[in-house]
Amino acid sequence: MNVLYIAFSDFSNLYFGANKKVISQCKALEKLGNTVTLMGRYRSDIAKISTDGSVEPVRKYQTSGVDLLNKVLNKKRLSSAIRKYVQDKHFSLCYIRYDLSTPDFLKTVKALKRVCDKIVIEIATYPYQKEYANAQFSGIRLWMDDYYGRKLKDYVDYMISFYEVEGGRIFDIPVIQVPNGFDFSNSKVITDPTVPKDIHIAAVSTMREWHGYERFIEGMYQYYANGGERNIILHLVGTGPEYTKYMTLVEKYALQEKVIFHGAMHGDELGKLLERCTIGVDSLARHRSGISVLSSLKSREYGGVGIPLINSCKIDIMEDDYPYCLYTLADESAIPMEDVIAFHDRVYAGNNRAEVAAQIRSYIEERSDMNAVMKKVMDRVV
């Protein structure tokens, strides 16, 4: 099949989690015997991006900023370039990573329907509306999304969701539900059997409000204020809107030696940090965005190296009694460090970290390998 993949994002940073996922999806589609054309942005240019990271500009623009107006302009430019690019072509399938509906997006989907046998749209998180609660002009954007989203059913064959959808339809379009896939080929599972004396914990994210790391920082403060003696080190990796909040709390509670801010880390640098950590924190406040079952890439990333994790809501691919995930309350309370310590000591009671890592990796990969996930999609679509 000849597949067109459209992603409304900037691929100048291929380490960015969503971009890595898109590239891995395209690689999986290629492994299934398809020819894939990925269209997105490279900075402000419109480009075709290959799975090896090479870029072929389709249309060049002056560099734009990152405020809302330029985001809107960039999306319109990409949509316009796509309509022009496809007008004399034919594709068996168009796979679109969703970025809210607008009049221009609907116009693009109409144009794609004329040259594509099938169109599917992937919604990364569902429901997604609460994630926009604090965004600029969120009310207008969500109203527009609802209004124009309801018109997609005339052109779109399937919606792809990683979450269970009541009624099995989004915008009255049938849903194909699959796990959130991950490319494990570049993940090096931990092989060192040694369990460090100190408890090093990784929290890797874009630091949005639903990550809720302030709950963990509050828990650390309460633990040490009450005479706690175990040495717990929290490694915060990334940047984002909540960064200042976390930094302020750490300074307020004088936890500078216990909470380390690393900024953005990728590749081997991040891999070396994860090798030091015996626990990973996923999200601690998904209740704020209305999510009760999570299909996060972060759970797969930790699982790829063999790290047990902490979360405040159920992980989609994990059984309820899965021993390598600690579920905390889905509320605003501080995370009890006593629970974290007990979880850590139980997981590593055999004193062989490599064995634990191998079991985690096998379990997670079996349930969310990207090749298997994309095959499920293609089997349904074609």
Secondary structure, 3 states (H helix, E strand, C coil): CEEEEEEEEECCCCCCHHHHHHHHHHHHHHHCCCEEEEEEEECCEEEEECCCCCEEEEECCCCCCCCHHHHHHHHHHHHHHHHHHHCCCCEEEEEEECCCCCHHHHHHHHHHHCCEEEEEEEECCCCCHHHHCCCCCHHHHHHHHHHHHCCHHHCCCEEEECCCCHHHEECCEEEEECCCCECHHHCCCCCCCCCCCCEEEEEECCCCHHHCHHHHHHHHHHHHHCCCCCCEEEEEECCCCCHHHHHHHHHHCCCCCCEEEEECCCHHHHHHHHHHCCEEECCCCHHHHCCCEECCHHHHHHHHHCCCEEECCEECCCCCCCCCEEECCCCCCCCCHHHHHHHHHHHCCCCCHHHHHHHHHHHHHHHHEHHHHHHHHHHHHC
